[in-house]
Amino acid sequence: MLNRITLMGRLVKDPKLQHTQDSEPIAYVNFSLAVSRDYKDKNGNRITDFFDIIAWRKKAEFVAKYFRKGQLVYLEGRLQRDIWYDKDNNKRVSYKIVTENIHFTDNKKTQETKQNDESTDDLQSSNHFDDLPF
């Protein structure tokens, strides 16, 4: 049998490292990945799907330390179904992708350019470039 998921998308927000409340806590991180579809709808807008992701142990520590909101990542994992009962005893089901491998796809220069673009957008909006000699 095969349960394999491969995604490339952008982190929706900064991942935050957490630990289970067991006698021997285990590191984990929950995050969401925004993945744009390859086509546009009838209005010309690109559809984006949001996937809930979880990473455990060393992978969780790695993700929390090095990955940030907006960063493009490639991940491989498996789909996991969780079943629980809410306070009214209604059966609930959710799906999450459990990370097995995760990789950077933006290079450092791309990340720096994005950060610089964000800071120069502020400058451009206030017209500070009008006085530059070039």
C-alpha positions in Angstrom: 0.0 0.0 0.0 1.1 3.6 -0.6 0.4 6.8 1.2 2.6 9.5 -0.2 2.0 13.3 -0.5 4.4 15.7 -2.3 3.7 19.5 -2.0 5.5 22.7 -2.9 4.1 25.9 -1.4 4.5 28.8 0.9 4.3 28.9 4.7 1.2 30.8 5.8 2.9 31.9 9.1 6.0 31.4 11.1 6.1 27.9 12.6 6.1 27.7 16.4 7.8 24.8 18.2 5.7 23.0 20.8 6.1 20.0 23.0 3.7 17.2 24.0 2.7 17.1 27.6 3.9 13.5 28.1 6.4 12.5 30.8 9.0 12.7 28.1 7.9 15.6 25.9 8.3 15.3 22.1 8.9 18.3 19.9 6.4 19.1 17.2 5.3 22.0 15.0 2.0 22.5 13.3 1.9 24.8 10.2 0.0 25.5 7.1 1.2 25.4 3.5 -0.5 27.5 0.8 -0.3 25.7 -2.6 -1.5 27.4 -5.7 -3.2 25.4 -8.4 -1.8 25.3 -11.9 -4.8 27.0 -13.5 -7.0 30.0 -12.9 -10.8 30.3 -12.4 -13.2 31.9 -14.8 -12.4 35.3 -13.3 -8.6 34.9 -13.9 -7.8 34.3 -10.2 -5.5 31.5 -9.2 -7.0 29.1 -6.7 -4.9 28.3 -3.6 -5.3 25.3 -1.3 -4.2 25.3 2.3 -2.9 22.2 3.9 -2.4 21.5 7.6 1.1 20.0 8.2 2.8 18.5 11.3 6.4 17.8 11.8 7.8 15.8 14.7 11.1 15.6 16.7 14.2 16.8 14.9 12.2 17.8 11.8 10.0 20.0 14.0 13.1 21.7 15.6 14.6 22.2 12.1 11.3 23.8 10.7 10.8 26.0 13.7 14.4 27.3 13.6 14.9 27.9 9.9 11.5 28.3 8.1 9.5 31.6 8.1 6.2 32.9 6.7 6.1 33.2 3.0 9.0 30.9 2.4 8.7 28.5 -0.5 9.3 24.9 0.6 9.1 21.4 -0.8 7.9 18.6 1.4 7.1 14.9 1.2 5.0 13.1 3.7 1.9 11.0 4.3 -1.7 11.8 4.9 -3.0 11.0 8.3 -6.7 10.9 9.5 -7.5 11.8 13.1 -10.8 10.9 14.7 -12.0 12.4 18.0 -15.2 13.3 19.8 -16.0 16.9 20.7 -17.6 18.0 24.0 -21.1 17.2 22.7 -19.9 13.6 21.8 -20.0 14.3 18.0 -17.6 12.4 16.0 -15.0 14.7 14.3 -12.5 13.8 11.6 -9.5 15.9 10.4 -6.7 15.2 8.0 -3.1 16.3 8.3 0.1 15.8 6.4 2.9 14.3 8.5 6.2 15.6 7.2 8.8 13.0 6.4 11.2 15.3 4.4 11.2 19.0 4.0 13.5 21.2 1.9 14.2 24.8 1.2 13.3 25.8 -2.4 14.0 29.6 -2.1 17.7 30.2 -2.1 19.2 32.7 0.4 19.5 35.4 -2.2 15.7 35.1 -3.1 14.8 35.4 0.6 17.0 38.5 1.0 15.5 40.0 -2.1 12.0 39.5 -0.8 13.0 41.1 2.5 14.6 44.0 0.7 11.6 44.4 -1.6 9.3 44.7 1.4 11.5 47.4 2.9 11.9 49.3 -0.4 8.1 49.2 -0.9 7.9 51.3 2.2 10.5 53.7 0.8 8.9 53.9 -2.6 5.5 54.7 -1.2 7.0 57.7 0.6 8.9 58.9 -2.6 12.4 58.9 -1.0 13.9 57.9 -4.4 13.1 61.2 -6.0 16.4 62.8 -4.8 18.7 60.0 -5.9 21.2 61.0 -8.6 20.8 57.8 -10.7 
